[in-house]
Amino acid sequence: MRILVTGGAGFIGSALVRHLVRDAGAEVLNVDKLTYAGNLASLRAIENAPNYRFVRADICAADAMAEAFASFRPDRVMHLAAESHVDRSITGADAFIKTNVVGTFTLLEAARRYWDGLSGSAKSDFRFLHVSTDEVYGSLGDWGLFHEGTPYDPSSPYSASKAASDHLAIAWYRTYGLPVIVSNCSNNYGPYHFPEKLIPLVILNALEGRPLPVYGKGTNIRDWLHVEDHARALHLIAERGRPGEKYNVGGRNERRNIDVVKRICAIMDRMRPGTASHARLIHHVGDRPGHDARYAIDATRLESELGWKARETFETGIEKTVAWYLDNEWWWRPLRDKVYAGERLGSLEKQA
């Protein structure tokens, strides 16, 4: 199986590539632009594997995408390349529109031209998996879950750009017959997570005795999914999912943000005890503009049709995640020192 993965140096992408190369034995071409969040160090464990290769390229570059298809001749495409941080989209939406919308269009067109040239089983077995987010659905109230038929209602420039790319992917199936599948996942966490996101930011700030920022009252709820469970789900969806369909991927682990932060503090108190609890560092800050109140995924279709189950509960997964960051300073220290030091992103106060 020859699989072209876009964005394979990112957080979820690198977990997927490691799974495909080591566990599935697939031949993988990783296409990544290596923006600030793309990190080849996340692939150190498989970088010399004979079934892995890397090409640095932008999915918006039509010629580069056409060359990747022509030279590698994939059986599947798993498209994860995207700008993904809501806070950055608030003050810099341009990159999100270019990569997430124009880039997805460019990749779909390259895939369509390649697929049109195939025949027999190579054509009928080809799949294009477009990997997206539950944020396209907007915000839930106190009850209910996002399911595959939930209407789109994006709140941020990031989620709007992902909603647009989802619609493009399904349109290329309906109009051209390109065998596209879409997945929408809940919030991921785990090793190799760029430290601008809540969980790694809190772990590293706690380790350094710095304030632990919590937006608003911290009552916003997310459904947490361990990234390695997600990687297994993506492989299964690409392998056995039905073209033209959507599959929601969630861990059934709803937690308020403040409770996530307090749980990390409790683990840090045990693993890196100090003179006082790390919870003293919790610092409530002004809320994010357009901050969705609650996300929660109904993963019944994925579980019943394809037989997937999350292996990690939030309790087991967060323990492993904190321990990983404490044991792997070699990975995160260069990012904290040279790329992102933990400053607030996405605030509109300066523009007001």
C-alpha positions as CSV (number, residue, x, y, z in Angstrom):
1,M,0.0,0.0,0.0
2,R,1.4,3.3,-1.1
3,I,0.0,6.3,0.9
4,L,0.6,10.0,0.2
5,V,0.2,11.9,3.5
6,T,0.1,15.7,3.5
7,G,1.0,17.5,6.6
8,G,2.9,14.5,8.0
9,A,5.3,16.6,10.0
10,G,2.5,18.1,12.1
11,F,1.1,16.8,15.3
12,I,-1.7,14.5,14.0
13,G,0.1,13.9,10.7
14,S,3.3,12.7,12.4
15,A,1.4,10.3,14.6
16,L,-0.3,8.9,11.5
17,V,2.9,8.5,9.6
18,R,4.6,6.7,12.5
19,H,1.6,4.4,12.6
20,L,1.5,3.7,8.9
21,V,5.3,3.1,8.6
22,R,5.8,1.1,11.8
23,D,2.5,-0.7,12.4
24,A,0.8,-1.0,9.1
25,G,3.9,-1.5,7.0
26,A,2.7,0.9,4.3
27,E,5.0,2.8,1.9
28,V,4.6,6.4,2.9
29,L,5.4,9.7,1.1
30,N,5.2,12.6,3.5
31,V,4.5,15.9,1.8
32,D,4.9,18.9,4.2
33,K,5.7,22.6,3.8
34,L,7.3,22.7,7.2
35,T,5.7,25.8,8.6
36,Y,6.3,26.7,12.2
37,A,4.3,23.7,13.4
38,G,5.9,21.2,11.1
39,N,8.7,19.4,12.8
40,L,10.7,16.6,11.3
41,A,12.0,15.7,14.8
42,S,8.6,14.2,15.4
43,L,9.5,11.6,12.8
44,R,13.0,10.7,14.1
45,A,11.9,7.2,15.0
46,I,11.1,6.3,11.4
47,E,13.1,8.8,9.3
48,N,15.5,6.1,8.1
49,A,12.9,3.4,7.5
50,P,13.0,2.0,3.9
51,N,9.3,2.5,3.5
52,Y,9.3,6.2,4.3
53,R,10.3,9.2,2.3
54,F,9.8,13.0,2.7
55,V,9.2,15.8,0.2
56,R,9.1,19.4,1.3
57,A,6.4,21.1,-0.7
58,D,3.4,23.4,-0.4
59,I,0.0,21.9,-1.2
60,C,-0.9,25.2,-2.9
61,A,1.8,24.5,-5.6
62,A,0.0,22.7,-8.4
63,D,3.2,21.6,-10.2
64,A,4.7,20.1,-7.0
65,M,1.5,18.2,-6.2
66,A,1.3,16.8,-9.8
67,E,4.9,15.7,-9.5
68,A,4.3,14.0,-6.2
69,F,1.4,12.0,-7.7
70,A,3.3,11.1,-10.9
71,S,6.4,10.0,-9.2
72,F,5.0,8.2,-6.1
73,R,1.8,6.8,-7.7
74,P,-0.2,6.5,-4.4
75,D,-3.0,4.0,-3.7
76,R,-4.4,6.5,-1.1
77,V,-4.1,10.1,-0.1
78,M,-4.5,11.1,3.5
79,H,-4.8,14.9,3.6
80,L,-3.9,16.5,6.9
81,A,-2.0,19.6,5.8
82,A,-3.7,22.6,7.3
83,E,-3.2,25.7,9.4
84,S,-4.9,24.6,12.6
85,H,-4.7,27.0,15.5
86,V,-7.9,29.0,16.2
87,D,-6.0,31.8,18.0
88,R,-3.7,32.4,15.1
89,S,-6.6,32.5,12.7
90,I,-8.2,35.3,14.6
91,T,-5.3,37.8,13.8
92,G,-4.0,36.1,10.6
93,A,-6.8,34.5,8.7
94,D,-5.0,34.9,5.3
95,A,-2.8,31.8,5.7
96,F,-5.8,29.7,6.8
97,I,-7.7,30.6,3.6
98,K,-4.7,29.9,1.4
99,T,-3.7,26.6,2.9
100,N,-7.0,25.1,4.0
101,V,-9.2,26.2,1.1
102,V,-6.9,26.9,-1.9
103,G,-4.5,24.2,-0.9
104,T,-7.2,21.6,-0.5
105,F,-8.6,22.6,-3.9
106,T,-5.2,22.3,-5.5
107,L,-4.7,18.8,-4.0
108,L,-8.1,17.6,-5.0
109,E,-7.4,18.7,-8.6
110,A,-4.1,16.9,-8.6
111,A,-5.7,13.8,-7.2
112,R,-8.5,13.9,-9.7
113,R,-6.2,14.2,-12.7
114,Y,-4.1,11.3,-11.4
115,W,-7.2,9.2,-10.6
116,D,-8.6,9.9,-14.1
117,G,-5.5,8.2,-15.5
118,L,-5.8,5.0,-13.5
119,S,-7.7,1.9,-14.7
120,G,-9.0,-1.3,-13.3
121,S,-8.5,-2.1,-9.6
122,A,-6.0,0.8,-9.2
123,K,-8.8,3.2,-10.0
124,S,-11.6,1.4,-8.1
125,D,-9.5,1.0,-5.0
126,F,-8.1,4.5,-4.8
127,R,-9.2,6.6,-1.8
128,F,-8.8,10.3,-0.8
129,L,-9.3,10.9,2.9
130,H,-9.8,14.5,3.9
131,V,-9.1,15.0,7.6
132,S,-11.1,17.8,9.3
133,T,-12.4,18.9,12.7
134,D,-15.5,19.0,14.8
135,E,-15.2,22.8,15.0
136,V,-17.0,23.1,11.6
137,Y,-20.2,22.2,13.5
138,G,-20.0,25.3,15.7
139,S,-21.0,25.1,19.4
140,L,-23.2,22.7,21.3
141,G,-25.5,23.5,24.2
142,D,-25.5,21.5,27.4
143,W,-26.9,18.4,25.7
144,G,-26.5,16.5,22.5
145,L,-23.6,15.4,20.3
146,F,-22.2,16.2,16.9
147,H,-23.1,13.6,14.3
148,E,-22.3,13.3,10.7
149,G,-25.5,15.1,9.7
150,T,-25.1,18.0,12.0
151,P,-25.4,21.3,10.0
152,Y,-22.2,23.3,9.7
153,D,-22.0,26.5,11.8
154,P,-18.3,27.6,12.1
155,S,-17.4,30.3,14.5
156,S,-13.8,31.2,13.8
157,P,-11.7,31.9,10.6
158,Y,-10.0,28.5,11.2
159,S,-13.3,26.5,11.4
160,A,-14.8,28.4,8.5
161,S,-11.8,27.5,6.3
162,K,-12.0,23.9,7.3
163,A,-15.8,23.9,6.6
164,A,-15.0,25.3,3.1
165,S,-12.5,22.5,2.5
166,D,-14.9,19.8,3.7
167,H,-17.5,21.1,1.2
168,L,-14.9,21.1,-1.6
169,A,-13.9,17.5,-0.8
170,I,-17.5,16.3,-0.9
171,A,-18.2,18.3,-4.1
172,W,-15.3,16.6,-5.8
173,Y,-16.9,13.2,-5.0
174,R,-20.4,14.3,-6.1
175,T,-19.3,16.1,-9.3
176,Y,-16.3,14.1,-10.5
177,G,-16.7,10.8,-8.7
178,L,-13.4,11.1,-7.0
179,P,-13.6,8.6,-4.1
180,V,-13.4,11.0,-1.2
181,I,-14.1,10.3,2.4
182,V,-14.2,13.0,5.1
183,S,-13.4,12.6,8.8
184,N,-14.1,15.1,11.6
185,C,-12.3,14.7,14.9
186,S,-12.6,16.1,18.4
187,N,-9.7,17.8,20.2
188,N,-6.5,15.8,20.0
189,Y,-3.7,15.5,22.6
190,G,-0.6,13.4,23.2
191,P,3.1,13.4,22.4
192,Y,4.7,15.8,19.8
193,H,2.0,18.4,20.2
194,F,3.1,21.9,19.3
195,P,3.2,23.9,22.6
196,E,0.7,26.7,21.6
197,K,-2.2,24.3,22.3
198,L,-3.8,24.0,25.7
199,I,-2.4,20.8,27.1
200,P,1.3,21.1,26.1
201,L,1.2,24.8,27.0
202,V,0.0,24.0,30.5
203,I,2.4,21.2,31.0
204,L,5.4,23.2,30.0
205,N,4.4,26.4,31.8
206,A,3.8,24.3,35.0
207,L,7.2,22.8,34.6
208,E,8.8,26.2,34.4
209,G,6.6,27.8,37.2
210,R,4.9,30.2,34.7
211,P,1.2,31.2,34.8
212,L,-1.3,28.7,33.4
213,P,-3.6,30.8,31.2
214,V,-7.3,29.7,31.2
215,Y,-9.7,31.6,28.9
216,G,-12.7,33.1,30.7
217,K,-14.0,31.0,33.5
218,G,-12.6,27.8,31.9
219,T,-16.1,26.2,31.5
220,N,-15.7,25.6,27.8
221,I,-16.0,21.8,27.2
222,R,-14.0,19.7,24.7
223,D,-14.1,16.0,23.9
224,W,-10.5,14.8,24.2
225,L,-9.1,12.2,21.8
226,H,-5.6,10.7,22.1
227,V,-3.7,11.3,18.9
228,E,-2.6,7.7,18.6
229,D,-6.2,6.5,18.8
230,H,-7.0,9.1,16.1
231,A,-4.1,7.8,13.9
232,R,-5.6,4.2,14.1
233,A,-9.0,5.6,13.2
234,L,-7.7,7.4,10.1
235,H,-6.0,4.3,8.8
236,L,-9.2,2.3,9.3
237,I,-11.4,5.0,7.6
238,A,-9.1,5.2,4.6
239,E,-9.0,1.4,4.3
240,R,-12.7,0.5,4.9
241,G,-14.7,3.7,4.9
242,R,-17.3,4.4,2.1
243,P,-16.6,7.0,-0.5
244,G,-18.8,10.1,-0.2
245,E,-19.4,9.5,3.5
246,K,-18.3,11.3,6.7
247,Y,-17.0,9.7,9.9
248,N,-16.8,11.5,13.2
249,V,-13.9,10.5,15.5
250,G,-14.2,11.3,19.2
251,G,-12.8,9.9,22.4
252,R,-16.1,10.3,24.5
253,N,-14.0,12.2,27.0
254,E,-15.7,15.5,27.7
255,R,-13.9,17.8,30.1
256,R,-14.1,21.5,31.0
257,N,-10.9,23.3,30.2
258,I,-10.5,24.3,33.9
259,D,-10.7,20.6,34.9
260,V,-8.1,19.6,32.3
261,V,-5.8,22.2,33.7
262,K,-6.4,21.1,37.3
263,R,-5.8,17.5,36.3
264,I,-2.5,18.4,34.8
265,C,-1.6,20.3,37.9
266,A,-2.4,17.3,40.1
267,I,-0.2,15.0,37.9
268,M,2.6,17.5,37.9
269,D,2.4,17.7,41.7
270,R,3.1,14.0,41.8
271,M,5.7,13.8,39.1
272,R,7.5,17.1,39.8
273,P,6.6,18.0,43.4
274,G,7.4,21.5,44.6
275,T,6.8,23.5,47.8
276,A,3.2,24.3,46.7
277,S,0.7,22.9,44.2
278,H,1.0,23.8,40.6
279,A,-2.7,24.9,40.7
280,R,-1.5,28.1,42.3
281,L,-0.3,29.1,38.8
282,I,-3.7,29.0,37.2
283,H,-4.5,32.5,35.8
284,H,-7.8,33.4,34.2
285,V,-7.4,35.6,31.2
286,G,-9.9,37.4,28.8
287,D,-11.9,34.9,26.7
288,R,-11.1,34.1,23.1
289,P,-13.4,35.9,20.6
290,G,-16.1,33.6,19.3
291,H,-15.1,30.9,21.8
292,D,-17.4,27.9,21.3
293,A,-19.0,26.6,24.5
294,R,-19.0,22.9,24.0
295,Y,-17.9,20.2,21.5
296,A,-18.8,16.5,21.8
297,I,-18.6,13.8,19.1
298,D,-21.0,10.9,18.4
299,A,-18.6,8.3,17.0
300,T,-21.2,5.6,16.6
301,R,-20.8,5.3,12.8
302,L,-17.1,4.7,13.2
303,E,-17.5,2.3,16.1
304,S,-20.4,0.3,14.6
305,E,-19.5,0.2,10.9
306,L,-15.7,0.0,11.1
307,G,-15.2,-1.5,14.6
308,W,-13.0,1.3,16.0
309,K,-12.7,1.9,19.7
310,A,-10.5,4.4,21.6
311,R,-7.9,2.6,23.7
312,E,-7.1,5.6,25.9
313,T,-9.4,7.2,28.4
314,F,-8.6,10.8,29.3
315,E,-7.2,9.6,32.6
316,T,-4.7,7.1,31.1
317,G,-3.9,9.4,28.1
318,I,-3.2,12.5,30.1
319,E,-0.9,10.6,32.5
320,K,1.1,9.3,29.5
321,T,1.2,12.7,27.9
322,V,2.5,14.6,30.9
323,A,5.2,11.9,31.4
324,W,6.2,12.2,27.7
325,Y,6.8,15.9,27.9
326,L,8.8,15.5,31.1
327,D,11.0,12.9,29.5
328,N,11.4,14.5,26.1
329,E,12.8,18.0,26.5
330,W,15.0,17.4,23.5
331,W,11.9,17.7,21.4
332,W,10.1,20.7,22.9
333,R,13.0,22.8,24.2
334,P,14.0,24.1,20.7
335,L,10.4,25.1,20.0
336,R,10.1,27.0,23.3
337,D,13.4,28.8,22.8
338,K,13.2,29.6,19.1
339,V,9.6,29.3,17.8
340,Y,6.9,29.9,20.4
341,A,7.7,30.9,24.0
342,G,4.1,30.6,25.4
343,E,2.8,34.2,24.7
344,R,-0.9,35.0,24.3
345,L,-2.2,34.6,20.7
346,G,-5.4,35.6,19.1
347,S,-6.2,38.6,21.2
348,L,-8.0,41.6,19.6
349,E,-7.1,44.0,22.3
350,K,-4.5,45.8,20.3
351,Q,-6.8,46.3,17.4
352,A,-9.6,47.7,19.6
